[in-house]
Amino acid sequence: MDKLLEIHNLHARISDKEILRGIDLEIRPGEVHAVMGPNGAGKSTLSAVLTGRPDYEVTEGSILYKGQDLLAMSPEERAWAGLFLSFQYPIEIPGVTITAFMKAAVNAKRKAQGQPEMKAGDFLKLMKEKMALVQMKPEFAKREVNVGFSGGEKKRNEIFQMALMDPVLSILDETDSGLDVDALKIVADGVNTLRSPEKSAIIITHYHKLLEYVQPDVVHVLKAGRIVKTGGRELIDAIESKGFDQF
């Protein structure tokens, strides 16, 4: 497979406000792309459109994922096909334990792919292994999803979920927001451990710090709904020294 994701001339709006104004982006298997830009540039809108949030309307353009029309797929079908979104602001789900939540998610994906449900023992073993990957304590498995979690714990839980779901394309929407250095390193270590020649990621951020630990293959600068510059590490350094106004 030459290209995992192909976005051409993507325009999208929410209500009557156009936010994306012609996005072109291609990602190959194994690549990590960083999308950087100031607040309001359209970064989170891009992640919302990719994962199928219904309040965003695509008015023009196309998205192909593994050669298929992504826009014709429901949010559930996109998840089953290997897309994963790590939220900037993870929500709390009172009354639902992490174990129950993730078991339901994993088995729904397996069912969609024609696989049998995981046996309870196998699932608990896998969950324990993935929790260790992001340095989550085993007792978190019994806690309600994100209830009473600190900001860092919520983000760590997102990366744990990503590890457990084993996505083909991971989208990290400002996962680094609000993290201290130690939590940032743990998140970065989890992301780096999951890198492989078959799996890709989009890291959405307006800070350079996470990208010191997760080295992207390609860097894009998004401003006013368009990608205005694409390059490598030099763009991160330029943004750090002169900000986004230079583009």
N, C-alpha and C positions, 0 to 999 in steps of 0.2 A: 504494500500500500504506500503510494508516493506521498499523499497528503491525508492527514487525519481530519483537519478542519479547514474549510474554505469559506471565507466570508467575502461577499462581493457587493459593494455599493449599498451597504446596510443603512437604512433610515428607520428610526423608531421614535415614538412619542408616547407621552403619558398625558391623558386628558387632551388638551389642545396644545400642549407644549412639545415642540420637536426638540429632541435631545441628541440623538445620533443623526449625523448629517452626511453619511457616505463613508462607512467604515470598510476598508479592504484589509484582510488579514488571512494569512495562510500558515498553518502549523503542521509540521511533519511528525511522525511517530518519534518519540524520544526527546523532543525539543521542549525546553522550558522558556516561555516568553514572559517578559515583564512588561506590564502596561502601566506607565506612570503619567501623572497629570495632576493639575491643581484640583481643588474642590469644585464640583459642579461641571467637570469636563465631560462626564458621561461614562466614567469607568464602571460604576455600579450598575448603570443602565445596561451596559454591554453584558455584564454577568447575568442580569435579570432576563434579558432577551434570550441568551444562550440556554438558560435553564427553564424557560417557558412561563415566566410570571404573567398571569392573564391580564394584569392592569397595564402592561406595556404593549403597544400596537406597532407592529412592523408595517411601514407604509411603502417601502420600496427595498429591493435588493434580495439576496438569497444567502442561505447558510447550508452548506453540505457537510455532513459528518459521516465519515467512512463511506462517502459517495452517496449518502441518502439525504433526502430533504429534511433537515432538522426541524424546520418550522411547521412541518406537517405532523410532527410527533407531539404527544401529550407530555407534560412534565414527568409523569411516571415512566413513560416509554424512554425518555431521554436518560433517566436514572438507570433503568434496566440495561440500556445500551452502553453504559459506562461513563456517564457524566456525573460529576460530583461538585457541589458548591459548598465551600466553607464560608459561613456567614460573617459579615463584619460585626453584627450584633446578634449572637445566637440567642434564641428564645428559650424560655423556661417551659417545661411541660410537667406541671404538678400531677402527681399520682401515677406517673409512668416511670419505672426504673430504667436505667441505662441498659441493663441486661434485656428486659422485655422489648424495649424500643429497637435495639440493634438486632435482636433475634428476628423480630418481625421484618425489619428492613432487608436483612441478609436473605431470609427465606423467600421474600417477595421477589427479589432479584433472581434467585435460583429457580423459582417456579416459572418466571417469565422466560428463562433460558432453557426450560425443559429439564431441569435437574431436580432431584428429590430434596426435601428439607434436610437440613443438617441434624444429626442426632444431638441431643442435649449435651452429652459429654464432649463431643467433638467441638461443638460451638463454644462451650465454656473454656476449653483448652485454647482455641484460636483467639478468643477474646482476651484471655490472660496474656497470651503472647503479644498481642497488639497493644495492650495497656502498658506492658513493660517497655515497648518501643518508645512511647512518649512519656515515660516515667510517671504514669498514673498509678496511684495506690490501688490494690485489689478491692478495697472496701468501696471504692467509687462505683463499682458495678451494681451495688444495691441502692445507690442514691437515685433520687428523682432527677430527670434530665435537666441539668443546669440550675436546679433549684438551690439557692444558697451558695452557688459557686462564685469564686472571685473572677475577675476579668481574665486572668491568666489561665485559670482552671477551665473556663468556658472555651477558650481558644485551643487549649490542649485537648479537650474533649472533641473538638471539631477535627483535629488531626488524627485522633484515635478512630473516629468514625470513618475518616478517609482511608485509613489503613485497613480497617475491617471490611469496607465495601470494595476495596481493590479496584478503583476506577481506572478507565483508560485515559480520560481527560479530566484533570482536577482544576477547578477554578477557585483560587483563594482571593476572596474579596476583602482586602485590607485586614487580613488575619493578624497582621503585626500591630494594628492600632491598639494603643493603650497597654502594650506589654513592656515589662522591664527586661533588662538584658538577659537575665537567666531564663525567663520564660520564652524570650525570643529565640534563644539558642536551642531550647528543647523543641520548639515548633520547627525550626530550621532543620534540626537533626532528623526529625520525623519525615519531613518533606524529602530531604536528601536520601534517606534510607529507601524511600519508595520510588526513587528514580530508576528507570530502566529504559532499554532501547525501544520498548513497545509503548511506553506510557508517557504522556505529555502533561504539561501544566501551564496555566496562565496565572501569573502572580500580579494582582492588581494592588497598587500602592502609590502613595505620594512621598514615601520616605525611602531613603537609600539603605537604611540599617539592615533590614532583612536580606537585601541583595548582597550584603557583605558575606553572608553565611550560605545563601542559596545562589549559586552563580547561574544567571540566565544565559541562554544561548543567543537570544535576540531581545532588544529593548525597544519599545515603542513609546513615543510621547503622544498623548491624547489631549487635545485642547478643543473646546467648543464643539465637541461631537465629531471630530475628525482626527485621524492619525496624521500628525504634521511632521514627524521625524521618526525614522527607524535606523537603528545601528547596533552597536555593541556596548561594552563596558564604558566606553568613553562618554556615552550619553549620561550615564549615572553620575560620573564625575563632573560633567558640565552642569547638570542640574544641582548638584550639591554646592557648586561654587557660585553659580549665577542665577539659579532658580529657573522657573518656567517661562519668564517673560522674554527670554532670548529667542524663543522659537516662534 
